[in-house]
Amino acid sequence: MPSPVTQDGRTVPSVSAATFLATVASLPVWALTVLPLSLFYQAGKVIMKPVLPKAEQPRLDTGYHVSDSDILPRRERKYDMVVLGATGFTGRLAVRHLAKTYGVNKSVKWAIAGRSEAKLDKVKRELADELDIQEVESIDTIIVDTTRTSSMPALVKQARCVATTAGPFALFGSPVVEFCAKFGTHYVDITGESDWVKAMIMKWGETAQKSGARLVTFCGHDSVPWDLSVMKLQEALQKEFKDDLTSVTFWDEAVGGAPGGTIATLFSAVDGKSVKAPHADFDPFLRLMNGEKSEYVCRSDGPTWIHKSKSPWDDTGAWFGRWTTPFIMAQVNGAVVRWSHALREQGSKSLTYTEFAVTKDFKTAFVNHVGLIIVGSMMLNPLTSGLLKKYVFPKVGEGPSMKNMEDKHYLCIFGEGIGINGNRAESIMYFDKDAGCLETSRMLVESGLCLALEEDKVPAKHGGFWPPAAGLGNVLLKRLLETGTSFEARAISEASVRHSLE
Ligand SMILES: NC(=O)c1ccc[n+]([C@@H]2O[C@H](COP(=O)([O-])OP(=O)(O)OC[C@H]3O[C@@H](n4cnc5c(N)ncnc54)[C@H](OP(=O)(O)O)[C@@H]3O)[C@@H](O)[C@H]2O)c1
């Protein structure tokens, strides 16, 4: 299959020899300053833990009581979708996608929600001007602060689906889940916080099953592309050869940026403020809707260091000489794939998931990986983390420029699936814009519209928590293809696999 990235005239950048040498030279300085400082600080935290006041765990239940008479049937509700977090960086992009693609209150009836009326009005004014769609100013606004329980019913009562970017989710998201589960309102988010999702499943799974609310999480960059690609690789092997996927590997080619909210989420985890995974008899991602444990397990087997690329595409033009690094979100993607695999109950009962980030050459792989280790360790003590927050990272509400997101950033994931009988399948999924912000907001909106407009067609036939592929499947993929994503998958027989290896 040809690479759409190459066809688009794009490629991952290569760092200069000077950057490589500067990174190598910074290692002794890092080893003698930042590393010991972070180690001492973290060790100190552990030693002092018994005497320090316990960090307050975010509340998972407001105790709000909902009676049946409070709940309007979903088909009678005023809005197909309400976007919460509309004043933030990604939420504003979600509003932009809705207005640009579906107009205002035409085929999709929608509203926006946030905690400041003035900020919501500003978002509407700016988008009306930018898109030259004056009706945007007339979009309904709902005032919601998730820390004020009394403001929550207004968010969920009249919505078929709430699409939320109000994060960090472990800090601000639990009441949204709770109220959607209680009011039978469908829900989509862009969290990447798997421990929090597990806590939500354990706390609100049964409530959502009873109310019929479908709560689909991880609907952004983390982890729609990988989750859907695994689903299609399994489908391709099954359709062509009646074979079942037993291992899957991804090579991710990306240029992009993170918004301030993602950095805030990382810091909330580092500072121990996020929700811990709940105690459970088994991983909540293996929990079937009947409460039993799925027999379909997926094990992540990711790299920990840089390697010369060993992908099926290595000998082809632009891939020649490439190196790989571990990918920072691979663990989350692997967990989401594991969850979908467990709920779908198809394919091999033992699946292996591996993911690499692709770089142009050795020096870029080295700089990217070592740079990540250096920055990661800098986040572990207050002195250097303060410097990063002040001078390096985007602030809350900020992110990459629209020009960079539209013209320079992209994500292309190359997948290879191997069947139990040795057959192979390949997939390529391409987002030609910034995947962490712009495309994330599109993935969120389209995921929500699957539930709001195509409830009868999605695989999530009943209430409860779902990952994107198991819950929305091909309905979501179709919507993404219609709004800008490209995807291709093909199966290759065992005979030609052997032939190509000879
Ligand atoms: N999975 C992915 O691929 C992906 C990609 C991007 C972002 N994310 C996640 O998405 C989240 C948002 O990122 P972002 O950059 O858009 O963040 P942001 O710019 O800080 O926006 C956060 C939004 O949440 C709102 N909010 C915060 N606390 C609230 C509360 N108590 N009640 C109601 N609204 C509240 C904020 O409202 P105010 O304007 O009033 O403060 C703002 O609209 C983060 O958790 C980030 O990690 C995930």
The ligand as an SDF file (V2000), in Angstrom:
LIG
                    3D

 48 52  0  0  0  0  0  0  0  0999 V2000
   -6.9300   12.0820   24.4220 N   0  0  0  0  0  0  0  0  0  0  0  0
   -6.3640   13.0300   23.7410 C   0  0  0  0  0  0  0  0  0  0  0  0
   -5.8740   12.7730   22.7010 O   0  0  0  0  0  0  0  0  0  0  0  0
   -6.3640   14.4370   24.2800 C   0  0  0  0  0  0  0  0  0  0  0  0
   -5.9540   15.4730   23.4530 C   0  0  0  0  0  0  0  0  0  0  0  0
   -6.0160   16.7690   23.9520 C   0  0  0  0  0  0  0  0  0  0  0  0
   -6.4480   17.0040   25.2560 C   0  0  0  0  0  0  0  0  0  0  0  0
   -6.7970   15.9430   26.0300 N   0  0  0  0  0  0  0  0  0  0  0  0
   -7.2940   16.1500   27.3940 C   0  0  0  0  0  0  0  0  0  0  0  0
   -8.4170   16.9810   27.2940 O   0  0  0  0  0  0  0  0  0  0  0  0
   -8.4940   17.8420   28.4090 C   0  0  0  0  0  0  0  0  0  0  0  0
   -8.6580   19.2640   27.9430 C   0  0  0  0  0  0  0  0  0  0  0  0
   -7.5070   19.7270   27.2950 O   0  0  0  0  0  0  0  0  0  0  0  0
   -7.4390   21.2430   26.8340 P   0  0  0  0  0  0  0  0  0  0  0  0
   -6.0710   21.5040   26.3730 O   0  0  0  0  0  0  0  0  0  0  0  0
   -8.5770   21.5550   25.9560 O   0  0  0  0  0  0  0  0  0  0  0  0
   -7.6060   21.9530   28.2560 O   0  0  0  0  0  0  0  0  0  0  0  0
   -8.0400   23.4450   28.6110 P   0  0  0  0  0  0  0  0  0  0  0  0
   -7.7430   24.3610   27.5000 O   0  0  0  0  0  0  0  0  0  0  0  0
   -7.4800   23.7030   29.9480 O   0  0  0  0  0  0  0  0  0  0  0  0
   -9.6270   23.3310   28.7450 O   0  0  0  0  0  0  0  0  0  0  0  0
  -10.2510   22.7400   29.8490 C   0  0  0  0  0  0  0  0  0  0  0  0
  -11.7050   23.0750   29.8070 C   0  0  0  0  0  0  0  0  0  0  0  0
  -12.3300   22.4630   30.9170 O   0  0  0  0  0  0  0  0  0  0  0  0
  -13.1050   23.4570   31.5730 C   0  0  0  0  0  0  0  0  0  0  0  0
  -13.2350   23.1530   32.9770 N   0  0  0  0  0  0  0  0  0  0  0  0
  -12.2380   22.9700   33.8710 C   0  0  0  0  0  0  0  0  0  0  0  0
  -12.7590   22.7330   35.0760 N   0  0  0  0  0  0  0  0  0  0  0  0
  -14.0910   22.7670   34.9420 C   0  0  0  0  0  0  0  0  0  0  0  0
  -15.1760   22.6120   35.8470 C   0  0  0  0  0  0  0  0  0  0  0  0
  -14.9800   22.3590   37.1500 N   0  0  0  0  0  0  0  0  0  0  0  0
  -16.4420   22.7120   35.3730 N   0  0  0  0  0  0  0  0  0  0  0  0
  -16.6650   22.9690   34.0650 C   0  0  0  0  0  0  0  0  0  0  0  0
  -15.6830   23.1330   33.1710 N   0  0  0  0  0  0  0  0  0  0  0  0
  -14.4060   23.0360   33.6080 C   0  0  0  0  0  0  0  0  0  0  0  0
  -12.3480   24.7470   31.3500 C   0  0  0  0  0  0  0  0  0  0  0  0
  -13.2110   25.8560   31.5960 O   0  0  0  0  0  0  0  0  0  0  0  0
  -12.6290   27.3340   31.8760 P   0  0  0  0  0  0  0  0  0  0  0  0
  -12.3480   27.9250   30.5280 O   0  0  0  0  0  0  0  0  0  0  0  0
  -13.7440   27.9940   32.5870 O   0  0  0  0  0  0  0  0  0  0  0  0
  -11.3920   27.1790   32.6920 O   0  0  0  0  0  0  0  0  0  0  0  0
  -11.9870   24.5770   29.8880 C   0  0  0  0  0  0  0  0  0  0  0  0
  -13.0860   24.8780   29.0670 O   0  0  0  0  0  0  0  0  0  0  0  0
   -7.2490   17.5670   29.2420 C   0  0  0  0  0  0  0  0  0  0  0  0
   -7.6110   16.6830   30.2770 O   0  0  0  0  0  0  0  0  0  0  0  0
   -6.3130   16.8730   28.2840 C   0  0  0  0  0  0  0  0  0  0  0  0
   -5.4520   15.9850   28.9320 O   0  0  0  0  0  0  0  0  0  0  0  0
   -6.7770   14.6850   25.5640 C   0  0  0  0  0  0  0  0  0  0  0  0
  1  2  1  0
  2  3  2  0
  2  4  1  0
  4  5  1  0
  4 48  2  0
  5  6  2  0
  6  7  1  0
  7  8  2  0
  8  9  1  0
  8 48  1  0
  9 10  1  0
  9 46  1  0
 10 11  1  0
 11 12  1  0
 11 44  1  0
 12 13  1  0
 13 14  1  0
 14 15  2  0
 14 16  1  0
 14 17  1  0
 17 18  1  0
 18 19  2  0
 18 20  1  0
 18 21  1  0
 21 22  1  0
 22 23  1  0
 23 24  1  0
 23 42  1  0
 24 25  1  0
 25 26  1  0
 25 36  1  0
 26 27  1  0
 26 35  1  0
 27 28  2  0
 28 29  1  0
 29 30  1  0
 29 35  2  0
 30 31  1  0
 30 32  2  0
 32 33  1  0
 33 34  2  0
 34 35  1  0
 36 37  1  0
 36 42  1  0
 37 38  1  0
 38 39  2  0
 38 40  1  0
 38 41  1  0
 42 43  1  0
 44 45  1  0
 44 46  1  0
 46 47  1  0
M  CHG  2   8   1  16  -1
M  END
$$$$
